């Protein structure tokens, strides 16, 4: 990813841009509720695990891989719910995180 300027200011914003980019590659976008929930998950993960800029930079590839994994599962959940949908909903995000048991284990999200 070539989103480094956001990384120097705010890792949560960087992770959001990564998620949007990955979803857009498959012609999906996030609903406002899913966007808010995912942004909160990013913020919460950074706070709970006390992740600073240095640690985030050191592990950025891991973060990108985990965000990509999450977005792929959210898309899969959304397609299973509505094959014609191109809008990712909050219910698909929660199903990916908790019903599919991705959390815990997606550093730095959860």
N, C-alpha and C positions, 0 to 999 in steps of 0.2 A: 504494500500500500504506500502511496505517496501523500500521506496526510500529516507529515511531521510538524508543521507549524501549530496545529491544534494540540499536539502532544506536549509541546513546551508550556502550554497554558493550562490545560485541563484534560487529564486522561479519560474522564467520563465522556467529554465531548468527542474525543478521538474515537472511543469505542462506539459511540452512536454513529459517527460518520462511517466507520467500518461496517457496521450492521446495515446501514442504509445502502451503501455501495454494494454489498453482497446480495441484498434482497433485490436491488434494481437490476443486477446482472441477470436475474431470472424473471424480470418484469413484475416484481412484487413491490408493494409499498406498505408502510405501517399505518394502521388506523390511529387516530389521535389517542385513544385509550391504550393501545398497545405501545405506542411511542412513549407515553407517560410512564407506563409500567416498566418498560425496558430501561428507560433513563433512570428510574428510581432503583432498579436492580443494579445498574452500573454504579451509581452513587453509593448505595448501601454496601456493595461488595468492597469498594475502595475504603470506606470508613470502617467497616467491621474488621477487615484484615489489616487496617492501618498501612495501606499501600501508598508510598510516596512516589514522586517523580523518578527518583533513581531506580528503585526496584521495578517500577513499571517499565522503564526504558530497558532495563536488563532482561525483562521477561516479555517484551512486546510481541514476539513471534508466538509465544504460548497464548497470550491474550487474543491475538488475531485468529489463531486456530480454533480456540474455544468459542469465540463469537461466531465464526463461520459454522462450526458444528451446531450451535444453538439456532442460528438462522435457518439452517437446512432442516432441522427437526421442526421448527415452527412452520416452515413452508409445508413440510410433509403433513403435519397436523391440520393445517388449513385446507390442503387439497383433500384430505380424508373427510373433512367436514363439508366442504363445498368445492367440488372439482373445477368449477368455473371461476372461483374467487381469485382475485389478484391483490386483495387487500388483507393484510395480516391482522388478525384480531387478538385481543387480550386473552381470550379463552384458549387460543392456540398456543400462546406464549406460556400460560400457566400449565397447560397440558404437557408441553415440551419440558418445562423445568421440573415439574413435580410428578405428573402421572408417568412420564417416561423416565423419571428419576435421574435427570441430568445433574440436579443439585443434590447433595454437594458434589463438587468435583470439577466445576468449570471456573478455574482461576481466571480473573479476579472477581467473577460475578457472584459465585457462591461456593 
